[in-house]
Amino acid sequence: MKSINWKEIGMDILIDIVAGMVIAIGIYNFALYANFPVAGFSGMAIILYHLLGIPVGAGTIILNVPVAIFCYKFLGRTFFLKSVKSMVISSFLMDYVSPLLPVYEGDRLLAALCMGVLTGVGYALIFMRGSSTGGQDFISVAIRKVKPHMTLGVITFVLDMMTIVLGSVIVFKDVDGFIYGLIVTYLMATVMDRIMYGIDEGKMTLIVTDKGKEVSGKIDEYLDRGSTIIKGTGSYTGQEKDIVMCASNNKEMYTIKRLARQVDPKSFTIIMESNEVVGEGFKEELEEL
């Protein structure tokens, strides 16, 4: 029987509290009274707040109940339970802690920018722990299971747009508010991507050369960075070539390019963007949850 890792559980709860507080501040203290629509179930909960006076956190839970029941079989027990935990914590903080803090009453654009950044940070922290806040995430995963040819990006974008349009038409009835909603959605997604993947992004360098071992040795000597030598054949000359493949961060890429030219001035270097590099010398991937 596998023992319970209380340290891991405690870290999950701590991160849920920090992330939930950041999300709650972004939604309640910046977005709720700024009169612009928000994407996701939080946006739908804001609509319920303006129409029926239901607190945002409670509205989020109410909306999640039927969705969670319907989508449970698509999600898996572990992901479902972790998501419920994150959702309950963030909803509690939204209704009982955020109201104790001052509400921003300044420029709507600044409110939108702050909300986008804060919620992006909060959601990224939760997603990086293999969890979610339920709602639209449940629906997106369920649709992806049924329609595997559709990407999560497309599914999320369509659902976000539906919520923003719904909020603009029913509650706010304001073109400027609709535009602010689009800005928030884009900014939130950008911040999430930068936090989840941007800190580990780098370069992938492919060096086509006749001196693969020498180039690889120089890279290892100067940067202590491993590389892989792939055998290739020139399509025009038919000659065999070495292709040195090396993942690096952005700063190391310039040194790698210079070393390759020093060893083999006739080498051909291809530099590509790498959104995320996982493994020894880079970010260690978390165990499958």
C-alpha positions as CSV (number, residue, x, y, z in Angstrom):
1,M,0.0,0.0,0.0
2,K,1.4,3.4,-1.0
3,S,2.0,5.7,1.9
4,I,0.5,9.1,2.0
5,N,2.9,11.9,1.2
6,W,1.8,14.6,3.7
7,K,4.5,17.0,2.5
8,E,3.2,16.8,-1.0
9,I,-0.4,17.3,0.2
10,G,0.7,20.3,2.3
11,M,2.5,21.9,-0.6
12,D,-0.5,21.4,-2.9
13,I,-2.8,23.1,-0.3
14,L,-0.3,26.0,0.2
15,I,0.0,26.6,-3.5
16,D,-3.8,26.4,-3.9
17,I,-4.2,29.0,-1.2
18,V,-1.6,31.4,-2.7
19,A,-3.0,30.9,-6.2
20,G,-6.6,31.1,-5.1
21,M,-5.9,34.3,-3.3
22,V,-4.3,35.8,-6.3
23,I,-7.2,34.8,-8.5
24,A,-9.7,36.0,-6.0
25,I,-8.1,39.5,-5.9
26,G,-7.9,39.7,-9.6
27,I,-11.6,38.8,-10.1
28,Y,-13.2,40.4,-7.0
29,N,-11.1,43.4,-6.3
30,F,-10.3,44.4,-9.9
31,A,-12.9,42.9,-12.3
32,L,-16.2,42.5,-10.5
33,Y,-17.0,46.2,-10.3
34,A,-15.1,47.4,-13.4
35,N,-18.0,46.4,-15.7
36,F,-16.3,44.2,-18.2
37,P,-17.0,40.5,-19.0
38,V,-14.6,37.8,-18.0
39,A,-14.1,34.4,-19.7
40,G,-14.7,31.0,-18.1
41,F,-17.0,30.0,-15.2
42,S,-15.7,33.0,-13.3
43,G,-17.2,35.2,-15.9
44,M,-20.5,33.3,-15.8
45,A,-20.5,33.6,-12.0
46,I,-20.0,37.4,-12.3
47,I,-23.1,37.4,-14.6
48,L,-25.0,35.6,-11.9
49,Y,-23.8,38.1,-9.3
50,H,-25.0,41.1,-11.3
51,L,-28.3,39.5,-12.2
52,L,-29.2,37.6,-9.0
53,G,-26.8,38.9,-6.4
54,I,-25.2,35.4,-5.9
55,P,-21.6,35.7,-4.5
56,V,-19.0,34.9,-7.2
57,G,-17.4,32.0,-5.3
58,A,-20.7,30.4,-4.5
59,G,-21.9,30.9,-8.1
60,T,-18.8,29.2,-9.3
61,I,-19.5,26.1,-7.2
62,I,-23.2,26.1,-8.2
63,L,-22.2,26.1,-11.9
64,N,-19.6,23.5,-11.3
65,V,-21.8,20.9,-9.7
66,P,-23.7,19.6,-12.8
67,V,-20.6,20.0,-15.0
68,A,-18.5,18.0,-12.6
69,I,-21.1,15.2,-12.4
70,F,-21.4,15.0,-16.2
71,C,-17.6,15.2,-16.9
72,Y,-16.3,13.0,-14.1
73,K,-15.8,9.9,-16.3
74,F,-13.7,11.9,-18.7
75,L,-11.4,13.4,-16.1
76,G,-10.0,10.7,-14.0
77,R,-10.4,10.4,-10.2
78,T,-7.1,12.1,-9.3
79,F,-7.5,15.1,-11.5
80,F,-11.1,15.5,-10.5
81,L,-10.4,15.4,-6.7
82,K,-7.4,17.8,-7.0
83,S,-9.5,20.2,-9.1
84,V,-12.4,20.1,-6.6
85,K,-10.0,21.0,-3.8
86,S,-8.5,23.9,-5.8
87,M,-12.0,25.1,-6.7
88,V,-13.3,25.1,-3.2
89,I,-10.3,26.9,-1.8
90,S,-10.4,29.6,-4.5
91,S,-14.2,30.1,-4.1
92,F,-13.9,30.4,-0.3
93,L,-11.2,33.0,-0.6
94,M,-13.2,34.8,-3.3
95,D,-16.3,35.2,-1.0
96,Y,-14.8,35.6,2.5
97,V,-11.3,37.0,2.2
98,S,-11.2,39.2,-0.9
99,P,-14.2,41.4,0.4
100,L,-12.0,42.4,3.3
101,L,-9.5,44.0,0.9
102,P,-10.1,47.4,-0.9
103,V,-11.7,47.3,-4.3
104,Y,-9.9,49.1,-7.1
105,E,-12.1,51.9,-8.5
106,G,-9.7,53.5,-11.0
107,D,-9.3,53.2,-14.8
108,R,-11.1,50.2,-16.4
109,L,-8.1,49.5,-18.6
110,L,-5.7,49.3,-15.6
111,A,-8.3,47.1,-13.8
112,A,-8.4,44.8,-16.9
113,L,-4.6,44.6,-17.1
114,C,-4.2,43.9,-13.3
115,M,-6.9,41.2,-13.5
116,G,-5.4,39.5,-16.5
117,V,-1.9,39.4,-14.9
118,L,-3.1,38.2,-11.5
119,T,-5.5,35.5,-12.7
120,G,-2.9,34.3,-15.3
121,V,-0.3,33.9,-12.5
122,G,-2.9,32.1,-10.2
123,Y,-4.2,29.7,-12.8
124,A,-0.6,28.9,-14.0
125,L,0.4,28.0,-10.4
126,I,-2.6,25.6,-10.1
127,F,-2.2,24.0,-13.6
128,M,1.5,23.4,-12.9
129,R,0.5,21.2,-9.9
130,G,-1.7,19.0,-12.1
131,S,-4.9,20.6,-11.0
132,S,-7.5,23.1,-12.2
133,T,-10.3,25.2,-10.9
134,G,-13.0,23.1,-12.6
135,G,-15.7,24.7,-14.7
136,Q,-14.5,25.4,-18.2
137,D,-11.5,23.3,-17.7
138,F,-13.7,20.2,-17.1
139,I,-15.7,21.0,-20.2
140,S,-12.5,21.5,-22.3
141,V,-11.0,18.2,-21.2
142,A,-14.3,16.4,-21.8
143,I,-14.7,17.8,-25.3
144,R,-11.1,16.9,-26.1
145,K,-11.8,13.3,-25.0
146,V,-14.8,13.1,-27.3
147,K,-13.3,15.2,-30.2
148,P,-9.5,14.4,-30.1
149,H,-8.9,16.2,-33.4
150,M,-9.8,19.5,-31.7
151,T,-7.0,21.3,-29.8
152,L,-7.5,22.6,-26.3
153,G,-6.6,26.1,-27.6
154,V,-9.5,26.1,-30.1
155,I,-11.9,24.7,-27.5
156,T,-10.9,27.2,-24.9
157,F,-11.1,30.1,-27.3
158,V,-14.6,29.2,-28.4
159,L,-15.9,28.8,-24.8
160,D,-14.2,32.0,-23.8
161,M,-15.8,34.0,-26.6
162,M,-19.2,32.6,-25.8
163,T,-18.9,33.8,-22.2
164,I,-17.6,37.2,-23.1
165,V,-20.3,37.8,-25.7
166,L,-23.0,36.5,-23.3
167,G,-21.8,38.9,-20.5
168,S,-21.6,41.8,-22.9
169,V,-25.1,41.3,-24.3
170,I,-26.9,40.4,-21.1
171,V,-25.2,42.4,-18.3
172,F,-22.8,45.1,-19.4
173,K,-24.2,46.1,-22.9
174,D,-21.0,48.0,-23.6
175,V,-18.7,47.8,-26.6
176,D,-15.8,49.0,-24.5
177,G,-16.5,46.3,-21.9
178,F,-16.4,43.7,-24.6
179,I,-13.0,45.0,-25.8
180,Y,-11.7,44.9,-22.2
181,G,-12.9,41.3,-21.9
182,L,-10.9,40.4,-25.0
183,I,-7.8,42.1,-23.6
184,V,-8.2,40.3,-20.3
185,T,-8.6,36.9,-22.0
186,Y,-5.5,37.4,-24.2
187,L,-3.4,38.7,-21.4
188,M,-4.4,36.0,-19.0
189,A,-3.5,33.3,-21.5
190,T,-0.2,35.0,-22.4
191,V,0.8,35.3,-18.7
192,M,-0.1,31.6,-18.1
193,D,2.0,30.5,-21.1
194,R,5.0,32.6,-20.0
195,I,4.9,31.2,-16.5
196,M,4.2,27.6,-17.4
197,Y,6.6,27.4,-20.4
198,G,8.4,30.7,-20.9
199,I,10.8,30.2,-18.0
200,D,12.0,27.0,-19.5
201,E,12.1,28.1,-23.1
202,G,15.3,28.1,-25.0
203,K,16.9,27.3,-28.4
204,M,17.4,24.1,-30.3
205,T,20.5,24.3,-32.5
206,L,21.2,21.9,-35.4
207,I,24.7,22.1,-36.7
208,V,25.4,20.4,-40.0
209,T,29.2,19.7,-40.2
210,D,31.9,17.3,-41.2
211,K,33.4,17.5,-37.7
212,G,30.6,16.5,-35.4
213,K,32.7,15.0,-32.6
214,E,35.0,18.1,-32.5
215,V,32.0,20.5,-32.4
216,S,30.3,18.4,-29.7
217,G,33.5,18.3,-27.7
218,K,33.9,22.1,-27.8
219,I,30.3,22.7,-26.7
220,D,30.9,20.3,-23.8
221,E,34.2,21.9,-22.9
222,Y,33.0,25.5,-22.9
223,L,29.4,25.2,-21.8
224,D,29.3,21.8,-20.1
225,R,26.3,21.2,-22.3
226,G,25.7,17.7,-23.8
227,S,24.6,17.2,-27.4
228,T,23.5,14.5,-29.8
229,I,25.2,13.6,-33.1
230,I,22.9,12.5,-35.8
231,K,24.1,11.0,-39.1
232,G,22.8,12.6,-42.2
233,T,23.3,12.6,-46.0
234,G,23.4,15.7,-48.3
235,S,20.6,15.5,-50.8
236,Y,22.6,17.1,-53.6
237,T,26.2,15.9,-52.9
238,G,25.3,12.5,-51.4
239,Q,28.0,13.0,-48.8
240,E,27.6,11.9,-45.2
241,K,27.3,14.7,-42.7
242,D,27.1,14.9,-38.9
243,I,24.2,16.8,-37.4
244,V,25.0,18.1,-33.9
245,M,21.7,18.7,-32.0
246,C,22.0,20.7,-28.9
247,A,19.4,22.3,-26.6
248,S,20.4,25.4,-24.8
249,N,19.1,28.5,-23.2
250,N,19.0,31.8,-25.1
251,K,22.4,33.1,-23.8
252,E,24.3,29.8,-24.6
253,M,23.0,29.8,-28.2
254,Y,25.4,32.5,-29.3
255,T,28.4,30.7,-27.8
256,I,27.4,27.5,-29.5
257,K,27.1,29.2,-32.9
258,R,30.5,30.8,-32.4
259,L,32.2,27.5,-31.4
260,A,30.7,25.7,-34.4
261,R,32.1,28.3,-36.8
262,Q,35.5,28.1,-35.1
263,V,35.7,24.3,-35.4
264,D,34.2,24.2,-38.9
265,P,33.9,27.4,-40.8
266,K,31.9,25.6,-43.5
267,S,29.3,24.3,-41.0
268,F,25.6,25.0,-41.5
269,T,23.8,26.1,-38.3
270,I,20.0,26.1,-37.8
271,I,18.6,27.8,-34.7
272,M,15.0,27.1,-33.7
273,E,12.8,28.2,-30.8
274,S,12.1,25.7,-28.1
275,N,9.1,26.4,-25.9
276,E,10.1,24.0,-23.2
277,V,13.2,21.8,-22.4
278,V,12.8,19.1,-19.8
279,G,15.6,16.8,-18.6
280,E,19.0,16.9,-17.1
281,G,20.5,20.4,-17.1
282,F,17.0,21.9,-17.6
283,K,13.7,21.6,-15.8
284,E,13.1,18.2,-14.2
285,E,9.6,17.0,-15.1
286,L,7.2,16.2,-12.3
287,E,6.1,12.6,-11.9
288,E,2.8,11.8,-13.6
289,L,0.0,12.6,-11.2
